[in-house]
Amino acid sequence: MNIFPYTNIQAKDVEGGSKNLTVRWLITKEMGAKNFAMRLFEMQSGGNSPLHSHNWEHEVFILEGEGVVVGGKEEKPFKAGDAIFIPANETHQLRNTSDKICKFLCLVPYIKE
């Protein structure tokens, strides 16, 4: 078992079409996690994740803030306390539409090749 302050993990800028977005890889293979990685994203006001798709799903939990998630052909609002499921191969993007920071956890599976 491992318990640690999330601030021990360095926040890194997310590239590839994002804006004002950082990520901290909280739980990884290096810690012994064999199936999933847990990431904490911090998106500043007006920020967004890249518009992208891939062959794995996302499980997202909004800790703080609000915004919209674009998925497929729809756009839906989210707020703190909401859970979001994004299926594999669905084009998606999260946007912070508020004047405050938006923090969310995102879990992704390790894809076995």
DRENLO-946281 format. One record per residue (C-alpha): residue number from 1; residue in three letters; x, y, z. Coordinates in nm, 4 decimals, padded with zeros to 6 digits, always signed. Last residue first. Layout:
residues N
+------+------+----------+----------+----------+
: tivo : tido :       c1 :       c2 :       c3 :
+------+------+----------+----------+----------+
:  NUM :  ALA :        X :        Y :        Z :
...
+------+------+----------+----------+----------+
***
This chain:
residues 113
+------+------+----------+----------+----------+
: tivo : tido :       c1 :       c2 :       c3 :
+------+------+----------+----------+----------+
:  113 :  GLU : -00.0216 : -00.5549 : -02.6770 :
:  112 :  LYS : -00.1979 : -00.5187 : -02.3436 :
:  111 :  ILE : -00.3536 : -00.1760 : -02.3107 :
:  110 :  TYR : -00.3045 : -00.0280 : -01.9651 :
:  109 :  PRO : -00.6449 : +00.1044 : -01.8757 :
:  108 :  VAL : -00.7231 : +00.4728 : -01.8281 :
:  107 :  LEU : -00.8546 : +00.6546 : -01.5241 :
:  106 :  CYS : -00.9200 : +01.0280 : -01.5294 :
:  105 :  LEU : -00.9465 : +01.2397 : -01.2166 :
:  104 :  PHE : -01.0684 : +01.5950 : -01.2541 :
:  103 :  LYS : -00.9832 : +01.9485 : -01.1531 :
:  102 :  CYS : -01.1405 : +02.2597 : -01.3099 :
:  101 :  ILE : -00.9962 : +02.5986 : -01.2153 :
:  100 :  LYS : -01.2296 : +02.8964 : -01.1968 :
:   99 :  ASP : -01.3718 : +03.1442 : -01.4531 :
:   98 :  SER : -01.5967 : +02.8770 : -01.6026 :
:   97 :  THR : -01.6130 : +02.7186 : -01.9486 :
:   96 :  ASN : -01.3401 : +02.4609 : -01.8833 :
:   95 :  ARG : -01.3440 : +02.2324 : -02.1862 :
:   94 :  LEU : -01.3222 : +01.8520 : -02.2031 :
:   93 :  GLN : -01.2699 : +01.6837 : -02.5411 :
:   92 :  HIS : -01.3921 : +01.3654 : -02.7062 :
:   91 :  THR : -01.3956 : +01.1569 : -03.0247 :
:   90 :  GLU : -01.5418 : +00.8184 : -02.9355 :
:   89 :  ASN : -01.3141 : +00.5220 : -03.0167 :
:   88 :  ALA : -01.3523 : +00.3635 : -02.6721 :
:   87 :  PRO : -01.6456 : +00.4864 : -02.4648 :
:   86 :  ILE : -01.6302 : +00.8044 : -02.2527 :
:   85 :  PHE : -01.7864 : +00.7659 : -01.9080 :
:   84 :  ILE : -01.8277 : +01.0833 : -01.7028 :
:   83 :  ALA : -01.8887 : +01.1103 : -01.3284 :
:   82 :  ASP : -02.0219 : +01.4383 : -01.1876 :
:   81 :  GLY : -01.9359 : +01.5662 : -00.8384 :
:   80 :  ALA : -01.8067 : +01.9031 : -00.9561 :
:   79 :  LYS : -01.9872 : +02.0125 : -01.2734 :
:   78 :  PHE : -02.0515 : +01.8885 : -01.6273 :
:   77 :  PRO : -02.2276 : +02.0302 : -01.9344 :
:   76 :  LYS : -02.2892 : +01.8157 : -02.2434 :
:   75 :  GLU : -02.1818 : +01.8628 : -02.6060 :
:   74 :  GLU : -02.2989 : +01.6158 : -02.8691 :
:   73 :  LYS : -02.1819 : +01.4854 : -03.2066 :
:   72 :  GLY : -01.9320 : +01.2296 : -03.0768 :
:   71 :  GLY : -01.8360 : +01.3542 : -02.7353 :
:   70 :  VAL : -01.7694 : +01.7126 : -02.6304 :
:   69 :  VAL : -01.7527 : +01.7582 : -02.2554 :
:   68 :  VAL : -01.8546 : +02.0917 : -02.1113 :
:   67 :  GLY : -01.7370 : +02.2923 : -01.8126 :
:   66 :  GLU : -01.7396 : +02.2984 : -01.4361 :
:   65 :  GLY : -01.5136 : +02.3316 : -01.1349 :
:   64 :  GLU : -01.3823 : +02.0825 : -00.8808 :
:   63 :  LEU : -01.3494 : +01.7072 : -00.8395 :
:   62 :  ILE : -01.4965 : +01.5934 : -01.1725 :
:   61 :  PHE : -01.4651 : +01.2153 : -01.2051 :
:   60 :  VAL : -01.3594 : +01.0642 : -01.5388 :
:   59 :  GLU : -01.3584 : +00.7036 : -01.6613 :
:   58 :  HIS : -01.2035 : +00.6871 : -02.0055 :
:   57 :  GLU : -01.2357 : +00.4089 : -02.2638 :
:   56 :  TRP : -00.9692 : +00.2621 : -02.4893 :
:   55 :  ASN : -00.9214 : +00.2526 : -02.8668 :
:   54 :  HIS : -00.8363 : +00.6183 : -02.9112 :
:   53 :  SER : -01.0071 : +00.9501 : -02.9879 :
:   52 :  HIS : -00.9033 : +01.3149 : -02.9862 :
:   51 :  LEU : -00.9983 : +01.6791 : -02.9272 :
:   50 :  PRO : -00.7138 : +01.7856 : -02.6991 :
:   49 :  SER : -00.8039 : +01.8893 : -02.3442 :
:   48 :  ASN : -00.9300 : +02.2396 : -02.2849 :
:   47 :  GLY : -00.8558 : +02.5601 : -02.0992 :
:   46 :  GLY : -01.0663 : +02.8750 : -02.0784 :
:   45 :  SER : -01.0240 : +02.8899 : -01.7008 :
:   44 :  GLN : -00.7382 : +02.6619 : -01.5979 :
:   43 :  MET : -00.7493 : +02.2859 : -01.6321 :
:   42 :  GLU : -00.5923 : +02.0661 : -01.3646 :
:   41 :  PHE : -00.5802 : +01.6960 : -01.4511 :
:   40 :  LEU : -00.5182 : +01.4166 : -01.2013 :
:   39 :  ARG : -00.4267 : +01.0809 : -01.3536 :
:   38 :  MET : -00.4927 : +00.7260 : -01.2381 :
:   37 :  ALA : -00.3391 : +00.4438 : -01.4425 :
:   36 :  PHE : -00.5116 : +00.1075 : -01.4712 :
:   35 :  ASN : -00.4401 : -00.2662 : -01.4946 :
:   34 :  LYS : -00.1064 : -00.3581 : -01.3381 :
:   33 :  ALA : -00.0649 : -00.0844 : -01.0768 :
:   32 :  GLY : +00.2687 : -00.1716 : -00.9122 :
:   31 :  MET : +00.3948 : +00.1791 : -00.8382 :
:   30 :  GLU : +00.5938 : +00.1877 : -01.1646 :
:   29 :  LYS : +00.2809 : +00.0706 : -01.3445 :
:   28 :  THR : +00.1183 : +00.4010 : -01.2528 :
:   27 :  ILE : -00.0832 : +00.5857 : -00.9885 :
:   26 :  LEU : -00.0728 : +00.9654 : -00.9630 :
:   25 :  TRP : +00.0265 : +01.0658 : -01.3171 :
:   24 :  ARG : -00.0104 : +01.4423 : -01.2679 :
:   23 :  VAL : -00.1531 : +01.6312 : -01.5642 :
:   22 :  THR : -00.1609 : +01.9965 : -01.6688 :
:   21 :  LEU : -00.3989 : +02.1899 : -01.8943 :
:   20 :  ASN : -00.3946 : +02.5557 : -02.0060 :
:   19 :  LYS : -00.4709 : +02.4609 : -02.3692 :
:   18 :  SER : -00.4633 : +02.1161 : -02.5269 :
:   17 :  GLY : -00.3875 : +02.0454 : -02.8915 :
:   16 :  GLY : -00.1082 : +01.7916 : -02.8626 :
:   15 :  GLU : +00.0496 : +01.8892 : -02.5332 :
:   14 :  VAL : -00.0409 : +01.8381 : -02.1679 :
:   13 :  ASP : +00.1845 : +02.0405 : -01.9388 :
:   12 :  LYS : +00.3341 : +01.8428 : -01.6515 :
:   11 :  ALA : +00.2439 : +01.8506 : -01.2826 :
:   10 :  GLN : +00.5122 : +01.6884 : -01.0657 :
:    9 :  ILE : +00.3944 : +01.4243 : -00.8194 :
:    8 :  ASN : +00.4562 : +01.5020 : -00.4505 :
:    7 :  THR : +00.1542 : +01.7357 : -00.4741 :
:    6 :  TYR : -00.0679 : +01.4278 : -00.4735 :
:    5 :  PRO : +00.0246 : +01.3736 : -00.1088 :
:    4 :  PHE : +00.1217 : +01.0091 : -00.0517 :
:    3 :  ILE : -00.0296 : +00.6772 : +00.0493 :
:    2 :  ASN : +00.1194 : +00.3499 : -00.0781 :
:    1 :  MET : +00.0000 : +00.0000 : +00.0000 :
+------+------+----------+----------+----------+
***
